[in-house]
Amino acid sequence: MLAVNLGSRGIDPAREMVEYCNWPSGTYWSDLRRSHGYEQPHNVRVWCLGNELDGPWQIGQKTAEEYGRLAYETAKALKRIDPDLELVAVGSSNSKMPTFATWEATVLDMAYDHVEYLSLHTYYNNFANDTPNFLAKSLDMDRFISTVISICDYIKAKKGGQKRIDLSFDEWNVWYHSQETDKKIPPWLVAPPQLEDHYTMEDALLVGCMLITLLKHADRVKIACLAQLVNVIAPILTKDGGPAWRQTIYYPLQHGAQFGRGIALNVNIDSPFYEDKEFDTVPYLEAVATLDQENESLAIFAVNRDLNEPLALEGDARAFRGYRVLEHITLTHPDLKAINTLENPNNVAPQSNGDAQVEDRNLYATLPPASWNVIRLVKRHETD
């Protein structure tokens, strides 16, 4: 996935970039790529038509009408070069933008015929130091996704279209630890240590809840990108170009990438809850399951939001006759503000010490207080 600049630039530079990346040879831009040492096309299949163009922080900020028209015309030009491209229209920078919902409807009304996705972005913080409320913020993400799906389906119905617009949640994370420090960085430094959030145990729990939310909406969220990867609000930190270590939020992402394969299951959850001033009632349990039919394996991802008490998990496993628990991974720490550092990189790290088991076609497990859990099951065969 690459993004073209539709803020300070426009249709022709976008067209030239696609030609450079994807056209085999014989044109100015494709031959320029070849002269740079890349004989074969890069073959980039997904292109974002700009980025966060509703934001006043952007150079070239646009109204929904201005952007929708430009996105439509740019999409036409790009698909003249490569008709099989998948294009992402810019959605609201977050659900708190004053133009949210109206922006989505207006942009899609103009660009629907030539785009495949609409983008969503969100970041959460705990400036209030209210951990129960912080861990509930994935409920806001869930509402955000559901609302945008409704808008996409409304535009489809309005136009009498056959094409379903899917979602690209191409920026999501926790982001707030570095914001005050970054204000003190002088401008125009070379490679400043900017946006280097040092993530805590509670951050890992919310990232886990957000990952679960994305999996719950896997029928429509077809692209989801944690922002970023190394140093900048990232699961991996480095020190002066030297050694690297894993932050707390690395582990939910790692587990999702490794084990969240196949089909996301519709899990019906009955959970105790707590009261919150922003979200009313919040379930202590956040969970989803994925089924890898090819490898006959099942993965259950679960967060216990209860900060003080373990949560007894019981699941009906009748549909998975012959499956056994392979592993129950837990990520937890007595200090919710605990972080990993270069000197102590495994201060917060997962352990395969859970007690999950299958008995009488039911799954039983204990989820520790304030914990991220991965329960892996595999099909038992007679040779096992």
URQUI-V569668 format. One record per backbone hydrogen bond with DSSP energy under -0.5 kcal/mol. CO is the residue of the C=O (numbers start at 0). NH is the residue of the N-H. Records with the same first field share a line. If there is no record, write none. Layout:
CO=NH, NH
This chain:
1=47
3=5, 49
9=13
10=14
11=15
12=16
13=17
14=18
15=19
16=20
17=21, 22
18=22
20=41, 42
26=30
27=31
28=32
29=33
30=34
31=35
32=35, 37
33=36
36=38
44=85
45=1
46=87
47=3, 49
51=54
52=61
54=57
57=59, 60
62=66
63=67
64=68
65=69
66=70
67=71
68=72
69=73
70=74
71=75
72=76
73=77
74=78
75=79
76=79, 80
77=81
81=84
85=46
86=88, 115, 116
87=48
88=118
91=120
93=96
96=99
98=102
99=101
100=104
101=105
102=106
103=107
104=108
105=109
106=110
107=111
110=113, 114
111=114
115=165
116=88
117=167
119=170
121=172
123=174
125=128
128=130
129=133
130=134
131=135
132=135
133=136
135=138
136=139, 140
137=141
138=142
139=143
140=144
141=145
142=146
143=147
144=148
145=149
146=150
147=151
148=152
149=153
150=154
151=155
152=156
153=157
154=158
155=159, 160
156=159
163=165
165=117
166=168, 221, 222
167=119, 169
168=224
170=121
171=226
172=123
175=178
177=181
178=182
180=183
181=184
185=188
188=190
191=193
194=196, 232
196=198
198=339
199=203
200=204
201=205
202=206
203=207
204=208
205=209
206=210
207=211
208=212
209=213
210=214
211=215
212=216
214=217
216=219, 220
219=166, 221
222=168
223=225
224=171
225=227
227=234
228=235
229=231
230=232
234=246
235=230
236=244
237=239
238=241
242=238
244=236
246=249
247=250
248=252
249=253
250=254
251=255
252=256
253=257
254=258, 259
255=259
258=260
262=264, 290
264=266, 288
265=267
266=268
268=270
271=283, 284
273=281
275=279
278=280
279=275
281=273
283=285, 304
285=302
287=300
288=264
289=291, 298
290=262, 292
291=295, 296
295=378
296=291
297=376
298=289, 300
299=374
300=287
301=372
302=285, 304
303=370
305=369
310=312, 366
312=364
314=316, 362
316=319
317=320
319=322
321=379
323=325, 377
326=375
327=353
328=373
329=350
330=371
333=335
334=337
335=201
337=200
343=340, 346
346=348
350=329, 352
356=358, 363
358=361
360=316
361=358
362=314
363=356
364=312, 366
365=367
366=310
367=370
370=303
371=330
372=301
373=328, 375
374=299
375=325, 326
376=297
377=323
380=383
